[in-house]
Amino acid sequence: MVGCMRWQRWVAGGLAVVMAAACGGGTDGDDATAGTVDEKVRSGVSDALNATTAPGASTTVLAKRPQSIDEWERLWAVERAAQVKKIKDNKWGKTADGTKLIGPDGWTIDLTKCPAGWSDTQGLTDTEIKFGQVVAQSGIGADNGLVYKTAELWFKYYSDKGYLKDSNGKTRRMNYIVRDDGYDVTRSIPLTDEMLDKEKVFALWNFGTPAGLKVYDKVNQYCVPQPLIIGGSPAWGDPINHPWTTGSYIAYTTEAVIWMAFIDKVFPELSKGKDKITVAGLVANSDFGVTYDNAFKAALAKSPYKDRINYVTERFEITAPTVTDPMTTIASKNPDVFITMTGGVQCTQIINEAANNGMAAKTKYRFMSSVCKSAAYVGKGKVGGDGSQSNGWHIVGGGYKDIVSSDSDNDPFMVWGRKLLADGGVDYKTSSNYGYGFFTAWLMTHTIMCAGDLPGGLSRTNLILCQRTLESTSPIHLEGIKVNMSGTKDAYYVEGSDLSIYDSSKQSWMIQGDIIELSGKSPLCPWDVTTSTCK
């Protein structure tokens, strides 16, 4: 994608960025944000935003990217071999008595706490891997849930190629079982129970923050790998209390504090001629929206302009059919900055409401949430007319490429991925989430293959060990975005992001300068369900 300007062009001058860690909490004052602002994260953002290279240049030295799927496979094989060697050299894995799983940085799982009759290989046969997913195939989250269609085709491709080999001589196929929860927690819970108790899957993939938070205690008590929850709750970064669970998106809390860093920098511009500015948030009344809201409050509490920023919110049910009423109320506040703290079909509704109620013209800075990045929400085919309603919206985009964008036309992996989808009867142009699905599907098979190369072959413990020691190259993330994890030291696969603006004439998100890369800087996040913050 094309970089239009460097970050320092909108943060020019002396920069003093305060960046909350990927586990936010509190609403005001130093006590409220104690433990939520991490110096490593703060300095990482400051370094990125204070880059002194010329506009359009980059300080990152990048290796040549693979130019074909075969080159990608060779790169991943080299990375897996290095990972397997590292695991073996450090003697990580199950202890000889089978009571513990040991990994990097003191990370351990006490296997004696697993249920009676627990099996490290449940869900495996000599010929298949039973892998379950509970995902939204209908309802407001259905577009984000389209990752499952990409996964279906990816898993079939890998199975047909015979890639899922085991050090014990077994070659397996993925038996991918998918259930639709309609982004409804009351359906997610029994469907998860079905996967655990009836299907007895080897590993389980859940969708969304509200559902994930309701089921991840039980999944961990069952000692079942729960990799790559589709959602950005920082709660997934808890390898001590929830060692079997990992996430996939940049944490919503990190996203929220990047919003705040941006606002701090444009504050002098917005505050000309007035004492205070107004920042408005449309907050989904769920764990998803509340996480955003609390994180933004924590970041605001550390802003040098906190006493001159009036933060107002409107909450609404994420299942509401329209957002007209709350958006009308927000428009009446005449906000200087508007932030979307919801997702799904409401992304499109918000864009159209802002165009209709005057906010698009009056509110200079308008942010979509990262989960709204899909063309299915912002493209002209969705917002209507020439698509100009989407023009000028900002997004902290999570650092991944858009398979729909023309910028991907010359990306070898994206071109190959488009063909895989087309051959499977999927029109990639209808949703960017088909592209994101390649990340989660690739990472799943990558770690399965890593686990298969470890002593004992594929097992649940080897799978989660490979996930907790991952260091590899994502085919769908922007160059410079790291994808890695390390025991109790780093519990987030992706901590980098772009900041982009939508250009309706190009029907594309246009990156504004370099990415912010915070790999390994975000603290762990034991989640407090009563406050929707990290403890």
NORGILIN-V427206 format. One record per helix or strand of 3 or more residues. SS is the DSSP state (@ for helix, = for strand). FROM is the first residue (numbers start at 1). LEN is the number of residues. If there is no record, write none. Layout:
# NORGILIN-V427206
SS,FROM,LEN
SS,FROM,LEN
This chain:
# NORGILIN-V427206
@,7,3
@,29,4
@,39,11
@,69,21
=,100,3
@,104,3
=,108,3
@,111,3
=,128,8
@,144,18
=,173,8
@,185,15
=,203,3
@,209,13
=,225,6
@,234,3
=,245,3
@,252,19
=,277,8
@,287,15
@,306,3
=,309,8
@,324,9
=,337,5
@,346,12
@,359,4
=,365,4
@,370,3
@,375,4
@,380,4
@,388,3
=,394,3
@,406,3
@,412,12
@,428,3
@,433,20
@,460,9
=,499,5
=,508,4
